[in-house]
Amino acid sequence: MIFEPTPLAGLYLLQPKVFGDERGFFLESWNAETFREAGFDLDFVQDNHSRSARGILRGLHFQTEHPQGKLVRVTSGAVFDIAVDLRRSSPTLGQWYGVELNAANHRMLWVPPGFAHGFYVLSEYADFQYKCTDYYHPASEVSLAWDDSTVGVNWPIPAGEQPRLSAKDAAGLAWADLPLFD
């Protein structure tokens, strides 16, 4: 497993070793010892799997209570994955990082607690899977507006199109109104 730091403090792009032949492939997406040796002592408590169609944008989500770290990957299709640093003490507060995750490149993103996270579906459908370090806590879930001009995420949305959003995501908060982490 290659752990590549991104420009945002604590956010890592991961590339697992993929062993393939004419029959298909094998990869190890999670191994506690491998992660611990790389400096990530993680305790995952929940695995999630979502399927979304092209043009759907999910996010940018976070929880103010029980903040979740997430190890995210795509097992079918492709997404543009985004993380935004919400930690006041971080040198990269308010900055975002985006990367394409897809079934062919097998890359994963480690999103530590204190980040907002979301993705935009690039393929006809995408299966998105992620491990969480804390349980889903709907009472404290917040959405940062996907199109907030202060953060300025450069989503790969085709000209003239609008993403398909949930009601919660359509009502996302502006940067100035967000509860931030210490």
VENFENKA-V673048 format. One record per residue. N is the residue number from 1. PHI is phi in degrees with one decimal (* if undefined). PSI is psi as a letter, one per 30 degrees, with the letter a starting at -180 (none if undefined). D_FIRST is the distance of its C-alpha to the first C-alpha in whole Angstrom. Layout:
<<N;PHI;PSI;D_FIRST> <N;PHI;PSI;D_FIRST>>
This chain:
<<1;*;k;0> <2;-102.5;k;4> <3;-105.7;j;6> <4;-103.1;j;10> <5;-65.5;k;13> <6;-97.7;l;15> <7;-65.8;f;19> <8;-96.3;k;20> <9;-56.0;k;19> <10;88.9;f;17> <11;-93.8;k;15> <12;-128.2;k;12> <13;-96.7;k;10> <14;-115.1;k;7> <15;-124.0;j;6> <16;-74.1;l;4> <17;-74.8;k;6> <18;-113.3;k;9> <19;-109.4;j;12> <20;-135.0;l;15> <21;-153.0;a;19> <22;-63.8;f;22> <23;-85.9;f;22> <24;140.1;b;19> <25;-147.7;l;15> <26;-137.0;k;13> <27;-146.7;l;10> <28;-103.7;j;8> <29;-88.7;f;9> <30;-149.4;k;9> <31;-148.1;j;10> <32;-55.7;e;12> <33;-67.4;e;11> <34;-60.5;e;8> <35;-67.2;e;9> <36;-60.5;e;12> <37;-63.4;f;11> <38;-88.6;g;9> <39;96.7;g;13> <40;-115.5;j;12> <41;-96.3;j;15> <42;-109.8;k;16> <43;-122.0;j;18> <44;-84.2;k;18> <45;-120.0;f;22> <46;-153.8;k;22> <47;-113.1;k;20> <48;-126.8;l;22> <49;-141.6;k;22> <50;-124.3;l;24> <51;-121.4;k;26> <52;-140.1;l;27> <53;-91.9;l;30> <54;-51.5;k;30> <55;86.8;f;31> <56;-80.5;k;30> <57;-117.7;k;29> <58;-114.5;k;27> <59;122.4;a;27> <60;-97.8;j;27> <61;-100.5;l;27> <62;-161.3;l;27> <63;-117.9;k;29> <64;-75.7;e;31> <65;-107.8;k;31> <66;54.0;h;28> <67;-58.5;k;26> <68;-103.7;k;22> <69;-87.9;k;19> <70;-133.9;k;17> <71;-104.5;j;13> <72;-111.9;k;15> <73;-158.8;l;14> <74;-114.5;k;17> <75;-107.7;f;17> <76;-154.2;k;20> <77;85.2;a;22> <78;-151.6;k;21> <79;-136.3;l;21> <80;-99.9;j;21> <81;-100.0;k;20> <82;-128.7;k;21> <83;-131.5;k;21> <84;-124.1;k;24> <85;-76.3;k;24> <86;-114.9;g;27> <87;-95.6;j;27> <88;-54.0;e;30> <89;-81.0;f;29> <90;-86.9;k;26> <91;-68.3;f;27> <92;-111.2;g;25> <93;-51.2;k;28> <94;82.4;f;29> <95;-91.1;l;26> <96;-122.0;l;24> <97;-135.2;k;21> <98;-130.5;k;20> <99;-153.1;k;18> <100;-81.0;k;18> <101;-111.7;k;16> <102;-148.5;l;17> <103;-66.9;f;17> <104;-84.4;e;16> <105;-87.6;f;13> <106;60.5;g;11> <107;-67.9;l;10> <108;-129.7;l;10> <109;-125.2;k;12> <110;-93.5;j;13> <111;-110.5;j;16> <112;-72.8;l;18> <113;-55.5;k;21> <114;98.7;g;24> <115;-118.7;k;23> <116;-86.9;k;25> <117;-138.8;k;23> <118;-165.8;l;24> <119;-153.6;l;23> <120;-121.8;k;25> <121;-82.9;k;25> <122;-96.1;f;26> <123;-100.0;l;26> <124;-54.9;e;29> <125;-143.0;l;27> <126;-141.5;k;23> <127;-100.4;k;22> <128;-115.6;k;20> <129;-123.5;k;18> <130;-151.8;k;17> <131;-99.7;k;17> <132;-121.0;k;19> <133;-87.5;f;20> <134;-146.0;l;24> <135;-78.1;l;26> <136;-60.8;k;28> <137;-130.8;i;31> <138;-59.0;f;33> <139;-66.3;f;36> <140;-115.1;g;33> <141;-75.1;k;31> <142;-131.1;k;32> <143;-116.3;k;31> <144;-81.7;k;31> <145;-55.0;k;33> <146;-60.8;f;31> <147;-110.2;g;33> <148;-58.7;k;34> <149;-74.0;f;36> <150;-68.5;e;35> <151;-74.5;e;31> <152;68.6;h;31> <153;-61.2;k;28> <154;-96.7;i;29> <155;-70.3;k;28> <156;-85.4;h;28> <157;-87.7;k;31> <158;-56.9;k;33> <159;-54.3;k;37> <160;83.4;f;39> <161;-106.3;l;37> <162;-118.1;k;36> <163;-69.6;l;33> <164;-88.1;k;34> <165;-121.5;l;34> <166;-74.1;l;35> <167;-60.0;e;38> <168;-62.7;e;36> <169;-73.3;e;34> <170;-65.2;f;37> <171;-101.9;g;38> <172;-58.5;l;35> <173;-80.5;k;36> <174;-73.3;l;37> <175;-50.8;e;35> <176;-62.3;f;38> <177;-101.2;g;38> <178;-77.0;k;35> <179;-79.3;k;34> <180;-99.2;l;32> <181;-94.5;l;30> <182;-75.0;none;31>>
